[in-house]
Amino acid sequence: MDDFFQNIFTQPLISSSSKGGVKRNPESSSIEKLNTVCKLYNYCLQHADESQLPSGEYVWDIFQHQRNKSRFSSKRNKKRLIHLNFSNCSTKSGAGYYSIWAFFPYPEVARPPADFVAELKFAHDNGDIFNYFCNKLTALHDKHSGLVPIVVAGEWERTKCEIISKRQIHIISKQ
């Protein structure tokens, strides 16, 4: 995860945009950086799909969200920032992974849609990260009697993403 979207997480931004693009100003030290999944997610929400990130990617190219999910039917095997709902944890470890199941789209839906049920995979040596998120998400799920919105950044292979760092998941607080 340390090198995930390396350019995006290290280059400074100016919040104003020109013709949908992002201006850079590396000389200013007071400019906010997109150095977390939360900041990247909020930036993508606030900018048009045609806006460019400092790394040159367009928002629509990395951001899977209900506003642009139709663009991703054939582009799921890439690095993505995806808005999901937490469903449950699975401790089946036969394949060498623990799993957290989540599904798109957000906002809440009664049942996972057949077209996108995501599996967040944690290798056994990342069991501490799995336990951290499983305990936290399950507690929030039970507290709110429903689904918990999360944002996941990672390298997606169809609907599966391996989680190797706590930095890859951002839990969106419910109001």
N, C-alpha and C positions, 0 to 999 in steps of 0.2 A: 504493500500500500504506500510505502514511503515515496515511490516514484510515480504513483498514479496521478495522471494529469499534472505532471511535474511543472510544466510551464504555466498551467492555470493557477496552481497553488502557490507559485512564487512570484509571478509578475504583478506589479501594481496596476490599479485601475483608477480612472477618473470616472465618477458616476455619470457624467454627461456623455451622450453619444452623438455621433454625427452620421446621418444617413443610415441609422440602424447599427452602425459599427461602434466599437469601443475605442476610445482614445487612450494611449499610454503616456505616462510621464514618469520615467524612472528616476528623475532628479528630485522629486518631491517625497519627503519622508512621511508626510502626514496622510498619504493616500492609503485607503483601505486595501488590503490584499484578500484575495479569495483563497484563504489558506485552510479552510475547513469545508467539510461536506455541507454543513449548515449554511455557510456563506455562499457557496456555489449554488445551492438549491434556491436560496432567496434571490440571488442575482438572476437566475434563470426564470423564476416566477415573475420578476419585475421587468424583464426585457422581452422584446419581441423575438420570435423564433429566428428571425433573420439577423439578429444581433450577433456580433462576433466576440468571442472571448479573447483575452490577450494571446493565447496560444494559436489563434487563427481558426479554431473550430467554431462552427455556428451553434447557437443554442439548440436548434432543432436536431443537430447531429449527435448530441450527447444526452439530451434531456428527454426522458420518456414520461409523459404527463398526460392527463386526460385531454388537455387542449390539443395535443399533437400525436396521440398514440397511434393514429392510423398510418403515420409515416414509418412505423417500426415493424410492420408485418414481415419484412424480409431482411431486417437489419438488426437482428438480436445478438449476433456473435461479435460484439465489440465492447469497448469500454463504455459504460453507460451510467448515468445518474437516473435512478428509477424511483418513482413515488409508489409505495405499496401500502397495503394494510397487513398488519401482523395477524396471523390466524392461530398457529400453535407451534409447539416445539416437539420434536421427535428425537428420542434418544436411541433409536435403532442404530446400532453401530456395526452391523455386519459388513458394510462396504468400506469401513474405515472412516466414516464421517458421522457427525451428529448433524441434525437438520433443524432449521427453523423454516416453517412454511409461511409464506406471505402471498398476497395476491393483489393484482392490479384490477380495477382502477380504484383510486380514491376519488371522491368521498365514499363513505361506507355503502356497502351493498349487502344484501341479505345472505348471499352465498357466493363462494368463489366462482368467477366466470370460467368457463371451460377454455377460453382462449389464452389466459395467462395466469397460471398458478406458479409462483416462483418458489424455488428451493434455495435457501441460503445454506451452504455446506461449510462445516467446520471440521477440519482434520482432527484426529484424536489429540495431536500435540497442541491444538488450539482449544482444548476443552475448557480452559478457564474463560476464554472469550465467549464460548457458547453458553456456559453456565451464567456468566454475567448478564448477557442479553436475554437468555431464556427466563431467568428469574425476574429481571426488571420488566420485560414485556408481558409476561404472564400476570404479574402483580397489577400492572396498568390495565390489562385486559379485564381482569376480575373486578378491579375498582370501578371501571367505567362501563361494565356490563356490555362490552362490545369490542370492536376492532380498534387497534392502535395504529395510527398512521406513522410510517417510517420512510426514510429516504436511504437508499443503498447505492453506493458508488462502487463499481467493481468491473472486472472483466467477465462478461456474461457469455456463457455457452448455451445458446437457446434460452431456456428459462432457469438456468442454474448459475450460481455465482459462489465462488469460494471466498470465505471471509477469513482473513489472516490478521486483521487489526481492528481494534475498537473504533478507529477513525473512519471505517467504511460505512458505519451505520449512524444515522442521526434520528433520534426519536422526536417526532413533532409533538409538542405539548398541546394537549387538548384544552380548549377554553372552557 
